[in-house]
């Protein structure tokens, strides 16, 4: 089977997902509109349009909009050419916005169509008049829509998409690392880890409030914050204003193998993973499991998280992790206190979380599931 995989921008799971398809003898070509070649290892099946210039676009709004428009026009032309030369059996689009741009092309070429929704495309985009208009094309889709959690499927059904066209699936992860040996006692100061883009929905102000309250109570902590994004300076300012800046170790702009090695090394020595995901002011939320949390679980780290859409895939409260209720700050602080008082229990929850995460995101199982989805869609198309 020949699959043309189309991305607007790459995400961290791209290499794993497409490598697994290649390993499963899928003939794959991947086209990415925007790719930073300085931070991404090029693959033989990958074609990219240009190097990202997001900082310039952000600083020059009108010029940036014009450049993006020209970029998308060129993307369509290049993808059309790729369809003609590669002659795929199926078109696989990543993110709802990319799918909306190419669904007409797939119909015109009678090309079976699959689109995967990941996060902002199933949350903030559904509040956008522009994307709600463009998403109307998915309502009578004869192909397949893949989402990452039950909430995402419910949103699309409520929007008007046919339930039978929507499949819930977990991204395959390659767990080429072992579950850590469980420590016998916690660190001093406590080593906390969080990871995610430096954006509003990751709830950094909540984490800063948690750290501040712990300090007031005399509990010393270090927060290792892994992330990237244009909002870093704003978030760093928040940490400084909260008077917790000296308690934070920033791990910025690490990607690929560099991120993986530093992240796993830091987690192996951590006491707790925290995630304070929330709904951003524009409606953006996780829209599915947070893979950084899943990796922490797979290592055997106890995790404390808010109840974002998709958390339920691996986090069962008090069994495979801990879920914070309102008020979030006080509840998260309580969990850190409990870690100190019930350390062995927390380690057992961490072990159970590792089993759950590795089962749900097993690379072989989830790759086979995706291939079956692609084959079924290809036959129906």
C-alpha distance (Angstrom), angle and dihedral (degrees) to the residues before:
residue distance angle dihedral
X1 . . .
X2 3.81 . .
X3 3.82 115.5 .
X4 3.79 126.5 -170.7
X5 3.81 108.0 -156.6
X6 3.83 115.1 -161.3
X7 3.80 126.1 -165.8
X8 3.78 133.2 176.5
X9 3.80 91.4 -158.3
X10 3.77 128.2 -3.1
X11 3.79 121.9 -111.6
X12 3.79 129.2 -157.5
X13 3.81 95.2 -95.9
X14 3.81 93.6 55.1
X15 3.80 97.7 91.6
X16 3.81 93.2 48.4
X17 3.80 95.5 44.7
X18 3.78 96.8 48.3
X19 3.80 94.8 38.5
X20 3.80 89.1 56.0
X21 3.80 90.8 51.3
X22 3.81 89.9 50.4
X23 3.82 90.2 48.8
X24 3.81 88.5 52.5
X25 3.83 89.5 58.9
X26 3.79 95.1 -104.5
X27 3.80 110.4 151.4
X28 3.78 100.5 -130.2
X29 3.78 137.9 -179.1
X30 3.81 118.4 -175.8
X31 3.80 125.9 -159.7
X32 3.82 120.9 -166.9
X33 3.80 121.5 -173.5
X34 3.79 97.8 -159.7
X35 3.77 121.9 28.7
X36 3.78 131.7 159.6
X37 3.79 101.4 -140.3
X38 3.79 90.7 -168.2
X39 3.79 91.7 66.6
X40 3.80 104.2 29.6
X41 3.76 128.5 74.5
X42 3.78 107.8 -130.6
X43 3.79 117.7 -124.9
X44 3.82 125.0 -152.3
X45 3.82 92.1 -119.3
X46 3.82 93.6 49.2
X47 3.80 126.9 99.8
X48 3.79 118.9 -177.8
X49 3.77 130.3 -168.0
X50 3.78 104.1 -148.4
X51 3.78 146.4 -28.2
X52 3.78 114.0 -83.4
X53 3.80 116.0 -104.7
X54 3.79 97.0 -179.8
X55 3.82 94.2 144.7
X56 3.81 91.5 57.4
X57 3.82 91.3 45.9
X58 3.80 91.3 50.3
X59 3.81 92.7 50.6
X60 3.82 96.3 45.3
X61 3.81 105.3 44.0
X62 3.82 102.0 -180.0
X63 3.78 94.8 39.1
X64 3.79 88.2 44.5
X65 3.81 92.4 54.8
X66 3.79 91.1 50.0
X67 3.80 91.7 48.7
X68 3.78 91.7 49.2
X69 3.81 91.4 49.5
X70 3.81 90.8 51.6
X71 3.80 89.1 45.6
X72 3.81 92.9 54.3
X73 3.82 91.8 46.8
X74 3.80 89.3 52.8
X75 3.82 90.3 45.5
X76 3.80 91.4 57.1
X77 3.78 91.5 50.1
X78 3.80 92.8 49.0
X79 3.81 93.5 46.3
X80 3.81 89.7 49.0
X81 3.79 88.9 52.9
X82 3.81 90.5 47.7
X83 3.81 90.0 53.0
X84 3.80 90.6 52.1
X85 3.81 95.6 47.6
X86 3.83 100.4 36.0
X87 3.84 96.4 36.0
X88 3.81 95.3 -156.9
X89 3.79 125.4 -158.1
X90 3.79 91.2 -138.1
X91 3.82 139.6 15.9
X92 3.82 114.4 -134.4
X93 3.82 114.3 -167.3
X94 3.78 123.0 -168.9
X95 3.84 117.2 -143.5
X96 3.78 124.3 14.2
X97 3.80 94.6 -100.6
X98 3.80 92.0 56.9
X99 3.79 90.1 47.2
X100 3.81 91.1 51.8
X101 3.80 89.8 54.0
X102 3.81 94.9 53.4
X103 3.79 106.7 31.1
X104 3.81 91.8 93.2
X105 3.79 90.6 51.6
X106 3.80 90.1 51.5
X107 3.82 91.4 50.6
X108 3.79 92.2 46.9
X109 3.81 91.0 52.7
X110 3.83 92.7 39.8
X111 3.79 86.1 -121.5
X112 3.83 117.2 159.7
X113 3.79 108.7 -114.5
X114 3.82 135.1 -147.0
X115 3.80 126.4 175.6
X116 3.82 126.6 -171.8
X117 3.82 120.0 -152.6
X118 3.81 115.2 -153.0
X119 3.82 114.3 174.6
X120 3.80 127.8 -61.6
X121 3.81 88.8 39.2
X122 3.81 90.1 61.7
X123 3.82 95.7 40.7
X124 3.82 120.2 26.7
X125 3.82 92.8 25.0
X126 3.80 91.1 58.6
X127 3.81 88.2 61.3
X128 3.79 91.9 52.2
X129 3.79 116.8 95.7
X130 3.80 89.7 -149.1
X131 3.78 95.8 53.8
X132 3.79 95.1 39.5
X133 3.80 85.7 57.6
X134 3.81 92.7 48.3
X135 3.81 93.0 43.2
X136 3.82 90.1 61.3
X137 3.80 85.6 87.2
X138 3.81 89.1 70.5
X139 3.81 94.2 59.3
X140 3.80 95.3 83.5
X141 3.79 97.1 26.4
X142 3.80 115.2 155.1
X143 3.79 90.5 -165.2
X144 3.80 128.5 65.9
X145 3.80 133.7 -77.6
X146 3.81 114.2 -156.8
X147 3.80 119.7 -158.4
X148 3.79 131.5 176.4
X149 3.81 103.1 -133.3
X150 3.81 144.6 19.0
X151 3.81 93.3 -104.1
X152 3.81 90.8 56.8
X153 3.80 91.0 52.9
X154 3.80 91.7 48.4
X155 3.81 90.8 52.5
X156 3.79 92.4 53.7
X157 3.80 92.7 45.1
X158 3.80 89.3 51.0
X159 3.80 87.9 49.4
X160 3.79 89.4 56.3
X161 3.79 106.3 -94.9
X162 3.81 118.0 139.9
X163 3.84 111.1 -101.6
X164 3.80 91.4 -140.5
X165 3.82 90.6 60.8
X166 3.83 93.1 56.6
X167 3.82 123.7 83.8
X168 3.81 126.5 -173.7
X169 3.80 112.8 -140.1
X170 3.81 140.0 165.7
X171 3.79 121.3 -129.6
X172 3.82 111.1 -113.9
X173 3.79 114.1 -113.9
X174 3.79 126.8 -164.5
X175 3.79 107.1 -132.4
X176 3.79 97.4 -164.0
X177 3.80 90.2 157.2
X178 3.78 131.4 76.5
X179 3.79 129.5 -117.6
X180 3.78 106.2 -94.2
X181 3.79 123.8 -110.1
X182 3.78 105.4 -100.6
X183 3.82 114.2 -112.1
X184 3.77 119.7 -124.8
X185 3.81 95.6 -139.2
X186 3.79 137.1 17.6
X187 3.79 124.6 -102.9
X188 3.77 126.4 -101.2
X189 2.96 110.0 -111.7
X190 3.80 94.7 29.8
X191 3.79 112.6 -112.3
X192 3.82 110.8 -135.7
X193 3.80 124.7 -179.2
X194 3.79 133.2 -161.0
X195 3.80 128.6 172.0
X196 3.79 135.1 -171.7
X197 3.76 141.6 97.3
X198 3.80 116.2 -55.5
X199 3.80 93.4 -106.6
X200 3.79 136.5 122.2
X201 3.81 97.7 -99.6
X202 3.82 92.6 62.1
X203 3.81 90.2 71.7
X204 3.79 100.2 -132.1
X205 3.84 93.9 161.8
X206 3.80 87.5 59.1
X207 3.80 91.2 52.2
X208 3.79 91.2 48.5
X209 3.81 90.0 51.6
X210 3.81 89.3 50.6
X211 3.80 92.1 51.7
X212 3.79 91.9 47.2
X213 3.81 92.7 51.3
X214 3.80 91.7 47.7
X215 3.79 90.2 51.9
X216 3.80 91.6 50.6
X217 3.81 87.7 53.6
X218 3.80 90.7 51.6
X219 3.81 96.8 -107.5
X220 3.78 109.4 136.5
X221 3.81 115.6 -145.3
X222 3.78 140.5 170.1
X223 3.80 117.9 -152.8
X224 3.80 116.3 -153.4
X225 3.82 105.7 -156.7
X226 3.82 116.8 -165.6
X227 3.78 117.7 -169.7
X228 3.77 152.5 105.0
X229 3.78 136.7 -141.9
X230 3.78 145.4 103.1
X231 3.82 93.9 -84.1
X232 3.79 94.7 68.2
X233 3.79 96.1 103.8
X234 3.80 91.5 51.3
X235 3.80 91.5 48.8
X236 3.80 92.2 45.9
X237 3.81 88.4 52.9
X238 3.80 89.4 52.9
X239 3.81 90.0 53.3
X240 3.78 90.6 50.2
X241 3.80 92.4 48.4
X242 3.81 89.6 49.6
X243 3.82 87.9 53.6
X244 3.81 93.4 -124.4
X245 3.81 100.1 105.1
X246 3.80 93.2 111.3
X247 3.82 89.5 56.6
X248 3.80 94.1 59.8
X249 3.77 130.1 83.8
X250 3.79 108.1 -162.9
X251 3.80 118.1 -148.9
X252 3.80 102.9 -170.9
X253 3.78 136.0 -173.3
X254 3.78 96.8 -5.7
X255 3.80 112.8 151.2
X256 3.77 139.4 166.8
X257 3.79 117.0 3.6
X258 3.82 92.7 -12.0
X259 3.80 90.7 59.2
X260 3.78 93.7 43.5
X261 3.79 95.3 51.5
X262 3.82 95.3 45.3
X263 3.80 93.3 42.2
X264 3.79 95.7 50.0
X265 3.80 93.0 43.6
X266 3.81 90.1 51.9
X267 3.80 92.8 46.2
X268 3.80 92.9 51.0
X269 3.79 88.5 62.8
X270 3.81 96.0 39.5
X271 3.80 128.9 109.0
X272 3.79 98.5 -156.5
X273 3.81 142.3 3.3
X274 3.82 115.8 -138.5
X275 3.79 128.3 -164.7
X276 3.81 120.8 178.1
X277 3.81 99.0 -179.1
X278 3.79 115.4 170.1
X279 3.79 140.8 164.5
X280 3.81 110.5 -78.2
X281 3.80 121.5 -135.8
X282 3.82 90.2 -100.5
X283 3.81 91.8 52.0
X284 3.80 96.5 -100.9
X285 3.80 116.0 149.2
X286 3.80 138.6 155.4
X287 3.82 95.1 -83.3
X288 3.79 89.7 -164.9
X289 3.81 143.3 9.0
X290 3.80 115.7 -33.7
X291 3.82 104.0 -122.6
X292 3.81 93.7 -153.9
X293 3.81 87.8 59.3
X294 3.81 91.1 47.1
X295 3.82 90.7 52.5
X296 3.81 90.4 50.0
X297 3.79 89.4 51.6
X298 3.81 91.9 47.0
X299 3.81 88.5 58.0
X300 3.80 90.5 53.0
X301 3.81 97.1 -107.0
X302 3.81 114.6 148.5
X303 3.81 109.2 -118.1
X304 3.79 132.2 -151.9
X305 3.79 116.1 -165.2
X306 3.77 145.5 159.9
X307 3.79 117.8 -109.5
X308 3.81 99.2 -95.9
X309 3.84 120.9 164.3
X310 3.79 106.0 -79.1
X311 3.80 98.9 23.7
X312 3.80 89.1 110.0
X313 3.81 92.2 69.1
X314 3.81 91.3 77.9
X315 3.82 108.3 0.5
X316 3.79 118.2 82.2
X317 3.79 107.5 173.8
X318 3.81 112.1 -107.3
X319 3.82 91.5 -2.3
X320 3.81 109.5 64.2
X321 3.81 98.5 1.4
X322 3.79 142.7 -23.3
X323 3.81 128.5 -88.9
X324 3.79 121.3 -153.7
X325 3.78 120.8 -135.7
X326 3.80 128.3 -164.1
X327 2.97 127.0 -36.1
X328 3.81 83.9 46.9
X329 3.81 98.4 -170.3
X330 3.80 94.6 50.5
X331 3.80 92.0 43.2
X332 3.80 93.2 49.8
X333 3.79 90.6 48.4
X334 3.82 88.8 51.3
X335 3.81 90.1 54.7
X336 3.79 91.6 52.2
X337 3.80 89.5 50.7
X338 3.80 90.0 49.1
X339 3.79 89.8 52.8
X340 3.79 88.6 62.7
X341 3.82 93.7 46.1
X342 3.83 98.8 38.1
X343 3.78 102.1 31.3
X344 3.82 97.2 148.7
X345 3.82 91.7 50.0
X346 3.80 90.7 51.9
X347 3.81 90.6 50.7
X348 3.81 90.4 51.9
X349 3.80 89.9 51.1
X350 3.80 87.3 50.6
X351 3.81 90.8 54.2
X352 3.81 91.4 49.7
X353 3.81 89.5 48.5
X354 3.80 90.5 54.2
X355 3.79 91.8 54.8
X356 3.81 92.1 47.1
X357 3.82 95.2 47.1
X358 3.80 93.9 47.6
X359 3.78 91.6 48.0
X360 3.81 96.4 48.6
X361 3.81 96.7 43.2
X362 3.79 99.9 35.2
X363 3.81 106.9 152.4
X364 3.81 96.4 -139.3
X365 3.80 95.5 47.2
X366 3.80 96.1 44.7
X367 3.80 94.1 42.8
X368 3.80 90.1 53.1
X369 3.80 89.3 48.8
X370 3.81 92.0 52.1
X371 3.80 92.6 47.3
X372 3.80 89.8 50.7
X373 3.83 89.8 50.7
X374 3.80 90.2 50.8
X375 3.82 93.3 47.2
X376 3.81 92.8 47.3
X377 3.81 91.7 48.6
X378 3.80 90.8 47.1
X379 3.79 91.9 54.3
X380 3.81 92.9 46.2
X381 3.80 92.2 45.6
